Amino acid sequence: MITIMMVSQKNKINEHLASSIIGGLEDMVNLIATTDTGEAETIIQSEEFNIDLFIFQVKMKPKSGTVLENLLRQKKRYEDKPVLLLTNLSYNMVGYPQLAGYESYKRKNFISMPIERTDVQAKLCLYLDEILKDQKRQLSNFVYLEHDQGELMIERKEILYAEVQNKLLTVHCTSGRFELKRITLRDFCTQIVGDTFVQCHKSFAVNLEAVSEIIRNGRRNWLAIFVDGDACPISQTYYERVKREYMQIKPK
């Protein structure tokens, strides 16, 4: 789902934009619309929304569209998000005025007023592929866990290691421990996309990206040490593979 925020001086303008957008994207889009620049600023500052693209009318009061753009650029998660500016000036179908530069084109473009559906859809198409790719990259960083207390979406980097004891799999994360029933350690590893999560013991698997160092712990055993001081055992059977893949991720 693509979230688009529209801010203009009149509801009628937002309605024209919405009909042009929905006519091309159908069920792919979630629209947030307002005619209040103060409300728009509150939404931009809020952590409740994650907006993929902004459409601002240039001439608005008390804050113009360019002022709103400057405000959102101050937030790290929006510093590279595309902004379409509604203007009375005339631009061609790819949004190039005489003084437009390549870098501004990547993050900013223009829609001429009065609004034409073909113009709106052409400008959106310039950014849709990258928005969808970015969403896919973000989703790939999360893992879905259905544990004993409910369901959880957790960032992959927060998972430290997993262990199986008495047929019960426990996932150790920076935010706590979660017990998963009816799943083997091997099955759990195959559900973790990427090669950084590997089995390191008959009862343990470790996220190598979370390991700060590997130390010896006896003649035939080692420990994977995490930043928070927690540790995961590595047996001799798995040590060479773990060490090799760990060195590829974090070479010394």
C-alpha positions in Angstrom: 0.0 0.0 0.0 1.3 3.4 -1.0 0.5 6.3 1.3 0.2 9.8 -0.4 -0.4 13.0 1.4 -2.2 15.9 -0.4 -2.3 19.5 0.9 -4.0 22.3 -0.9 -6.1 25.4 -0.2 -9.4 23.9 -1.4 -11.2 20.6 -0.9 -12.1 20.7 -4.6 -8.4 20.6 -5.6 -7.8 17.6 -3.3 -10.9 15.9 -4.8 -9.5 16.4 -8.3 -6.2 15.0 -7.2 -7.8 12.0 -5.5 -9.9 11.0 -8.5 -6.8 11.3 -10.8 -4.7 9.1 -8.4 -7.3 6.5 -7.7 -8.2 6.2 -11.4 -4.7 5.0 -12.0 -3.7 3.1 -8.8 -7.1 1.7 -7.7 -6.6 -0.3 -4.5 -2.8 0.3 -4.2 -3.1 3.7 -2.5 -4.0 5.2 0.8 -4.7 9.0 0.6 -4.4 11.6 3.4 -5.9 14.9 2.5 -6.1 18.3 4.3 -6.6 22.0 3.5 -5.1 23.0 6.8 -1.3 23.6 6.7 -1.1 23.4 10.5 -2.7 20.0 10.4 -0.3 19.0 7.6 2.7 19.9 9.7 1.3 17.9 12.7 0.9 14.8 10.4 4.4 15.3 9.1 5.9 15.5 12.6 3.8 12.5 13.8 5.2 9.0 14.0 1.8 7.5 13.3 2.1 7.8 9.6 4.7 6.6 7.1 4.1 8.7 4.0 5.6 7.6 0.6 4.9 10.7 -1.5 3.7 14.3 -0.9 1.6 16.6 -3.0 1.7 20.3 -1.9 0.1 23.3 -3.5 2.7 26.0 -3.7 0.6 29.0 -2.9 -1.0 28.4 0.5 -1.4 30.3 3.8 -0.1 30.6 6.4 2.6 28.1 5.1 3.4 27.6 1.4 4.0 24.2 -0.2 7.8 25.0 -0.3 7.8 25.7 3.4 6.1 22.4 4.1 8.7 20.6 1.9 11.5 22.2 3.9 9.9 21.1 7.1 9.6 17.5 6.0 13.1 17.4 4.7 14.3 18.0 8.3 13.0 14.6 9.3 15.4 11.8 8.3 12.8 9.4 7.1 11.4 12.0 4.7 14.6 13.7 3.5 14.5 11.8 0.2 10.8 11.2 -0.3 9.3 12.6 -3.5 7.3 15.8 -3.4 5.0 17.0 -6.2 4.2 20.7 -6.1 1.0 22.1 -7.6 1.7 25.3 -9.4 0.1 27.8 -11.8 3.3 27.7 -13.9 3.5 25.6 -17.0 5.7 22.5 -17.0 6.1 19.7 -19.5 5.0 16.1 -18.8 8.2 15.1 -17.1 8.2 18.2 -14.9 11.2 20.1 -16.3 11.2 23.8 -16.1 14.0 25.7 -17.7 16.0 25.9 -14.4 15.3 22.4 -13.0 18.3 20.3 -12.1 18.7 16.6 -12.0 19.0 16.3 -8.3 15.9 18.3 -7.6 14.1 16.2 -10.2 14.8 13.0 -8.3 13.1 14.3 -5.2 10.8 17.0 -6.5 8.5 17.5 -9.5 5.7 19.7 -10.5 2.0 19.4 -11.5 0.5 22.3 -13.5 -2.9 23.7 -12.6 -5.6 23.3 -13.6 -5.2 19.6 -12.8 -5.2 17.1 -15.6 -5.5 13.4 -14.9 -2.8 12.4 -17.4 -0.4 14.9 -15.9 -0.9 13.6 -12.4 -0.6 10.0 -13.4 2.5 10.7 -15.5 4.3 12.4 -12.5 3.3 9.6 -10.1 4.7 6.9 -12.5 8.1 8.6 -12.2 8.3 7.4 -8.6 6.0 4.4 -8.1 8.6 1.7 -9.0 11.2 3.1 -6.5 8.5 3.5 -3.8 7.4 -0.2 -4.2 11.1 -1.3 -4.2 11.7 0.6 -1.0 8.7 -0.9 0.7 9.9 -4.4 -0.3 13.4 -3.6 1.1 11.8 -2.5 4.4 9.7 -5.6 4.7 12.7 -7.8 4.1 14.2 -6.4 7.2 11.4 -7.8 9.4 10.5 -11.3 10.6 7.1 -12.5 11.6 6.9 -14.5 14.8 3.8 -16.2 16.1 4.8 -16.9 19.7 3.1 -18.1 22.8 1.7 -14.7 23.7 0.5 -13.6 20.3 2.0 -12.3 17.1 5.0 -10.0 16.5 6.8 -8.3 13.6 10.4 -7.8 14.6 13.4 -6.3 12.9 15.9 -9.0 11.8 18.8 -7.2 13.5 17.0 -7.5 16.9 17.2 -11.3 16.8 20.3 -12.5 18.5 19.9 -16.3 18.5 17.4 -19.2 18.8 17.6 -22.3 20.9 15.6 -25.5 21.2 15.1 -27.2 24.6 12.6 -29.9 25.3 11.0 -29.4 21.8 10.3 -25.7 22.6 12.0 -23.1 20.5 13.0 -19.8 22.2 14.0 -16.8 20.2 16.3 -14.4 22.1 16.0 -10.8 21.0 17.3 -7.4 22.2 13.7 -6.8 23.4 13.2 -10.1 25.2 12.6 -13.8 24.7 9.7 -15.3 22.7 8.7 -19.0 22.8 7.5 -20.7 19.6 5.7 -24.0 19.6 5.5 -26.6 16.9 8.5 -25.5 15.0 12.0 -27.0 14.7 15.3 -25.1 14.7 15.9 -26.0 11.1 12.5 -24.8 10.0 13.0 -21.5 11.9 16.3 -21.0 10.2 14.7 -21.4 6.7 12.1 -18.8 7.6 14.8 -16.2 8.2 15.6 -14.8 4.8 19.3 -14.2 4.3 22.6 -16.0 5.0 23.5 -14.3 8.3 21.4 -16.6 10.5 23.1 -20.0 10.8 23.0 -23.0 13.0 26.0 -23.1 15.4 25.1 -26.0 17.6 22.7 -28.9 17.5 20.4 -26.8 19.7 21.3 -23.2 18.7 21.3 -20.9 15.7 22.9 -17.5 15.7 22.4 -14.2 13.8 26.0 -13.4 12.8 25.2 -9.7 12.2 24.5 -9.3 15.9 27.7 -11.0 17.0 30.4 -8.6 18.4 33.1 -11.3 18.8 33.7 -15.1 18.9 35.8 -16.4 21.8 37.1 -19.9 22.8 35.3 -21.6 25.7 37.2 -24.7 26.4 38.9 -27.2 24.0 36.0 -27.9 21.7 33.6 -25.1 22.3 33.3 -21.4 21.5 31.0 -18.5 22.4 29.3 -15.9 20.2 29.3 -12.7 22.2 26.7 -10.0 21.7 26.9 -6.3 22.5 24.6 -6.6 25.4 26.8 -9.2 27.0 24.6 -12.2 26.2 26.3 -15.2 24.6 25.4 -18.2 22.4 27.4 -21.5 22.3 29.2 -22.7 19.2 30.1 -26.4 19.0 33.1 -27.8 17.2 30.9 -29.4 14.5 29.7 -26.0 13.4 32.6 -23.7 14.3 34.5 -23.6 11.0 31.4 -22.7 9.0 30.3 -20.1 11.6 33.8 -18.6 11.7 34.1 -18.5 7.9 30.7 -16.8 7.4 31.3 -14.4 10.3 34.6 -13.3 8.8 32.9 -12.6 5.5 30.4 -10.3 7.3 32.8 -8.7 9.8 36.4 -9.2 8.5 39.1 -8.4 11.0 
